[in-house]
Amino acid sequence: MALHEECGVFGIYDLNGGCARDAYYGLYALQHRGQEACGIATINDLELSCRKDSGLVGEVFSEAELDALNGVMAIGHTRYSTTGGGGRENAQPLTLKYVKGSLAVAHNGNLVNTEALKTEYEYKGAIFHTTTDSEIIAYIIAQERLQSGSIEEAVIRAMAHLRGAFSLVVMSSRKLLAARDPWGFRPLCIGRRGEAYVFASETCALDSVDATFVRDVLPGEVVWVENGELNSIRVQDRPPSRLCVFEYLYFARPDSVIDCQSVYESRLLAGKYLAREFPREADVVIGVPDSGLVAAKGYAIESGIPYNDGFIKNRYVGRTFIKPGQAEREKAVRLKLNPLRAAIENRRVVVIDDSIVRGTTTRQTIKLLRDAGALEVHMLSAAPKFISPCFFGTDIPDKSNLIAANYTTDEICARIDADSLGFLPVELLTKIAPDSMCGICDACFTEDYPTE
């Protein structure tokens, strides 16, 4: 099983207009964070418009639709479902009209008090139309706006009700806002292009619209653009920051910088540390596309063993193709990856992947290499052992499905048919992100959850 990416959020405020098309390009850059659904909402002459549907960014929007969505503000979302399922009704941004005007919300993350909040507000008369925690966030912001002097005050007040991971972009009739939970679980950054401001999950989305990186949204901070000016406020009581370490190991694009740390450099360091911890006598180092490739290069640099391409990836088989059954998953591996025999045959191979979750995909990957003539296969994981599920938005299953929670390293090695197996030691996680301004969340490896 592969981990799934988080959602991607994007927002832009530009008085020159054309924001829908900028949002489209931004979402294209964030497509890796979610392939189930996407959407764009815009404000033009104080009127809210929205287009969203299941599918990839390039499939959902036509030229005519982008022209019709044109406005001076836009927010966008690419979705991978962590709460509520992947149906069209759960696509974002979520939009509503209420007594104070219009509101649109796009959310990356996962709340841990969803059921309690939903029950509380249903007893107050709320009617929810989706099964996502994101709708609850939108509803609470709208409720708090009725008691607040501004939308930014309403967002700050809403944050006091929320527990868990949330990076938000919010659009009212006149303002564009971005907010990040007090732990900083999910990334969010600010960019500028001339007089325009941009908010995005990753810096690669800023690059796609020619915006210059300004800074990251801080944990517990709300920033907003009003009349072309950037403003900010930060909640007073904040726990230690805990960015999900998988942003560095897997989720983010290698060309992004998350909280001042280069994702590419993090993965390179992970590979170098693996080489120090697990030296192997081998002829070639390969990575499992795509997120294992940079770590494999780091291993090769540190070990002196040549790096080569080991797999050809079929770019036209998306994640939504993969079925939940084990047999279907194994068939999907062969459709998505094909070993490069010329690089593998009659060679001792070190193969590096970003992680090992269930172990079924890893076993199939190793079988592909053996069928291609590999003499030995030494499997290394750029992540530590998964021993516990994640409740903050990462699609990590319960313990019964986590191979490392149920078997020793030697037992896993035998089950996946590797000649040797190694996991990045958990104590090295902080060392792969030396420049990060945030602490890291490693609860799926340690069971040290930052909140209940």
PENORUR-V57863 format. One record per helix or strand. SS is the DSSP state (@ for helix, = for strand). FROM is the first residue (numbers start at 1). LEN is the number of residues. If there is no record, write none. Layout:
ss: {SS,SS}
from: {FROM,FROM}
len: {LEN,LEN}
//
This chain:
ss: {=,@,@,=,=,@,@,=,@,=,=,=,@,@,@,=,=,=,=,=,@,=,=,=,=,@,=,=,@,=,@,=,=,@,@,=,@,=,@,=,@,@,@,=,@,=,@}
from: {8,19,31,37,47,57,63,73,88,94,101,111,114,133,151,164,167,175,189,196,203,212,221,229,243,246,257,261,263,284,293,307,311,319,326,337,341,348,360,376,399,403,409,420,426,440,443}
len: {6,11,3,8,8,4,6,7,3,5,8,1,9,13,9,1,6,6,5,5,6,5,6,6,2,6,2,2,15,4,11,1,3,3,11,3,4,6,12,6,3,4,8,4,8,2,4}
//
